[in-house]
């Protein structure tokens, strides 16, 4: 089937916000493929396909820092694609293209890609589209390539699905997108209040309703009020992939904070029940933590997987040392260690930030341990972020976003940084590398100390090329 006009209209009226998502970057996919024992294509010259690319902000951020790579995005909705095409033309990018296209229209002549991304598509589309998505991965993924597919999972998906059904009941026959969201939020506010003395089930529903209230209109409308919403158990997704001669190589992140809260005896029981079956083990872990969402990576089923290593990757971290031997990552993960090797290595990386360091053979185990703990990132290329120079320069995409009046910018490490006010946008716009610090201070009408502080923030966020 083709998507009907209502679905197309919804995506045109309420665009799906396609922000930079670090887990989908070919740099991350390269690393995870390498750690799974694959020999994934080099990031600098790879070909990337994103299905459901919307206005292409995710791909454009990648294309800016990987000028020799090639990026193709498709999306059903023409209006967001047209906006993205204007951005691409304004920036003069020749290595990225967006096409208004239904995934069902992809045929054998579409080409081969080293990395395929489908973020926010699988659980929110009809069965034939889900099947075609995996068929595309099978037919168009290069031999050692990696595909990223995110989706909602059971058992956690049951609570979200229940609230979705409540919202749809309250919305009734209302067709206007704005009114649909107003009525959905009205229902969620009531559910979030809950009972004064709730039982465990009631508390979980109220907590989830409160979480949904914090979602953007884009996320709420397209994720929770979409025409299709079909979470799956992980074992069902793995079986679906296997029918297309694909297999899982793990998740896009090795860090799973929820799994750390499991009692040791639960972990032992799970491994006993799984009896060495990696799919079953992952499924039991999902049961134990009522997992809601996965970002699963796939490769061709014929590939042999083995334990890889981080040698040759690039390590970087924005973590801080709060006190002697106590470190906190940008995502608030804490680590305390007295291990001399770990201390020396992470301190060296902290001193290099926002730059990266190539992982040498002697540091491969240390880097992998810190990556698993969420204290450092591993990348497939050196990156473009640098320290602020006397003639500081922000990334060209960030300057474009500031000039456009956006509330957020894309960092050179493919994350987002808020642009809170006009002064911030003005400063970023001035950072084209043609002005020294005294001139910047004069044009901003601020002291040198204030300017240096603002540049330090931008440097720390990975916004500057020099």
Secondary structure, 3 states (H helix, E strand, C coil): CCCCHHHHHHHHHCCCCCCCCHHHCHHHHHHHHHHCCCCCCCHHHCEEEEECCCCCHHHHHHHHHCCCCEEEEEECCHHHHHHHHHHHHHHCCCCEEEEECCHHHCCHHHCCEEEEEECCCHHHCCHHHHHHHHHHHHHHEEEEEEEEEEEEECCCHHHHHHHHHHHHHHHCCCCCHHHHHHHHHHHHHHHHHCCCCCCHHHHHHHHHHHHHHCCCHHHHHHHHCCCCCCCECHHHHHHHHHHCCEEEEEECCCCCHHHHHCCHHHHHHHHHHHCCCHHHHHHHHHHHHCCCEEEEEEEECCCCCCCCCCCCCEEECCCEEEECCEEECCCCCEEECCCHHHHHHHHHHHHHCCCCEECCHHHHHHHHHHHHHCCCEEECCCCCCCCCCCCCEECHHHHHHHHHCCCEEECCCCCEEECCCHHHHHHHHHCECCCCHHHHHHHHCCCHHHHHHHHHHHHHCCCECC
